[in-house]
Amino acid sequence: MYAIVEISGRQFKVEKKQKLFVNRLDTQEGKKVSFDNVLMVNDGTKFSVGTPNVIGAQVDAKVLKHLKSDKVIVFKKKRRKGYKVRNGHRQAITEIEISDILTGVSKKAAPVKKEAKKAAPVKKEAKKAAPVKKEAKKAAPKKEKQDLTKLSVASLKEMAKSKGILGISSMKKADLIKALS
């Protein structure tokens, strides 16, 4: 059984009792860590791929030790200028051991996300309802279409402001006439 899991922004193929080095984790040595960003799980018979994560999958690991990786040399040079700089650094890493790959773990955060998605369309419906009200108000002054073209932009903006039309500051004269008629 193996899984592909995202740990600290990098993806790893992990198996049970495997040791691997990851970017530094904020956990003490000897403590257990669980990762919920499981992208794929394969247990020999069943193969499940997440969109983006597999629902109910979790990888448990134990932090073995914190250490630094091998030195990486950074060498900069500009030819014909006499410029050479040699620097190096050692990245902070953590050694972990995968203790278990779990499937079917329930998450409490999933229903909250669904409720948030349901709330968004309600706002869109409210926005759609507002232009319908504006059209009902506009039905009466259809006879004044010829008069609206003769008016100045400032007077058209005042009329739109009194009728409660939004976004008039960025409208041109033709847009104002459409909104008022």
C-alpha positions in Angstrom: 0.0 0.0 0.0 1.3 3.4 -0.9 0.0 7.0 -1.1 1.1 10.3 -2.6 0.9 13.0 0.0 1.7 16.7 0.0 4.0 17.7 2.9 5.3 21.3 3.3 4.5 22.2 -0.3 6.2 19.1 -1.8 4.7 15.8 -3.0 6.1 12.5 -1.7 5.2 8.8 -2.5 5.1 7.2 0.9 4.7 3.6 2.2 4.3 2.3 5.7 7.6 2.3 7.8 9.4 4.5 5.2 11.8 7.2 6.4 12.1 10.4 4.5 13.4 13.9 4.8 11.0 16.9 4.4 11.3 20.6 4.9 11.5 21.6 8.6 8.2 20.9 10.6 7.2 22.8 13.7 6.9 19.7 15.8 9.1 18.3 18.6 11.2 15.2 18.1 9.3 12.0 19.0 5.8 13.6 18.5 3.3 12.2 15.9 2.1 14.2 12.9 -0.8 13.6 10.5 -1.1 14.9 7.0 -4.5 15.3 5.4 -3.4 16.4 1.9 -3.4 12.9 0.4 -3.6 13.2 -3.4 -3.7 9.4 -4.2 -4.0 6.1 -2.4 -3.3 2.6 -3.8 -3.8 -0.5 -1.6 -3.2 -3.2 -4.3 -6.9 -3.7 -5.1 -8.4 -0.2 -4.8 -7.0 2.8 -6.5 -8.4 6.2 -5.5 -7.4 9.6 -6.9 -8.5 12.8 -5.2 -9.9 16.0 -6.7 -7.6 17.5 -5.3 -7.5 15.4 -2.1 -8.8 11.9 -1.4 -11.7 12.3 1.0 -11.2 10.6 4.3 -7.5 9.7 3.7 -4.8 10.5 6.2 -1.1 9.7 6.6 0.3 9.5 10.1 4.0 9.9 10.8 6.5 10.3 13.7 9.1 13.0 13.8 12.5 11.3 14.3 14.9 14.3 14.4 15.6 17.8 13.1 18.8 18.4 11.2 20.4 20.3 8.4 20.9 19.0 4.8 24.1 18.9 2.8 25.7 22.2 1.9 24.4 23.8 -1.3 27.0 26.0 -3.0 25.8 29.2 -4.7 28.4 30.6 -7.1 27.8 33.8 -9.0 30.1 35.2 -11.7 29.9 37.9 -14.3 32.4 37.3 -17.1 35.0 39.9 -18.0 34.1 42.0 -14.9 36.2 40.3 -12.3 33.1 39.5 -10.2 32.9 36.2 -8.4 30.9 35.4 -5.2 30.8 32.0 -3.6 28.2 31.4 -0.9 26.6 28.3 0.6 23.8 27.3 3.0 22.4 24.2 4.7 18.6 23.8 4.5 16.8 22.9 7.7 15.0 19.5 7.3 13.1 17.0 9.4 13.4 13.2 9.3 10.1 11.5 9.6 8.9 7.9 9.6 5.6 7.0 8.1 3.7 5.0 10.7 0.3 4.4 9.0 -1.8 5.2 5.9 -5.4 5.6 6.8 -8.5 5.6 4.6 -12.1 6.4 5.7 -11.2 9.0 8.3 -14.1 11.4 8.8 -13.5 15.2 8.5 -15.5 17.8 10.4 -14.5 20.7 8.2 -16.2 19.3 5.0 -19.8 20.4 5.8 -18.7 23.9 6.7 -17.2 24.3 3.2 -20.5 23.1 1.6 -22.5 25.7 3.6 -20.1 28.4 2.5 -20.7 27.5 -1.2 -24.5 27.5 -0.7 -24.3 31.1 0.7 -22.6 32.5 -2.4 -25.4 31.8 -4.9 -27.9 33.6 -2.6 -25.8 36.8 -3.0 -25.9 36.3 -6.8 -29.7 35.9 -6.8 -29.9 39.1 -4.8 -27.9 41.0 -7.4 -30.1 39.6 -10.2 -33.2 40.7 -8.4 -32.0 44.3 -8.2 -31.9 45.0 -12.0 -35.4 43.7 -12.3 -36.6 46.4 -9.9 -34.8 49.0 -12.0 -36.5 47.9 -15.2 -39.9 48.3 -13.5 -39.1 51.9 -12.7 -37.8 52.5 -16.2 -41.0 51.4 -17.9 -42.8 54.8 -17.3 -40.3 57.3 -18.9 -40.0 55.5 -22.3 -41.5 58.5 -24.0 -38.6 60.7 -23.0 -35.9 58.8 -25.0 -35.5 61.7 -27.4 -35.3 64.2 -24.5 -32.5 62.2 -22.8 -30.2 62.5 -25.8 -30.5 66.3 -25.6 -29.6 66.4 -21.9 -26.0 66.9 -20.6 -24.0 64.1 -18.9 -24.2 65.9 -15.5 -28.0 66.1 -15.6 -28.2 62.4 -16.7 -26.1 61.5 -13.7 -28.3 63.4 -11.3 -31.4 61.6 -12.7 -29.7 58.2 -12.3 -28.6 59.1 -8.8 -32.2 60.0 -7.8 -33.5 56.7 -9.3 -30.9 54.8 -7.3 -28.8 53.4 -10.2 -25.3 52.3 -9.0 -22.0 52.8 -10.9 -22.8 56.0 -12.6 -19.4 57.6 -12.1 -17.8 55.3 -14.7 -20.7 55.4 -17.2 -20.6 57.3 -20.5 -23.6 59.3 -21.9 -24.9 56.3 -23.9 -24.7 54.0 -20.9 -26.5 56.5 -18.8 -29.3 56.8 -21.4 -29.6 53.0 -21.5 -29.8 52.8 -17.7 -32.4 55.5 -17.5 -34.6 54.1 -20.3 
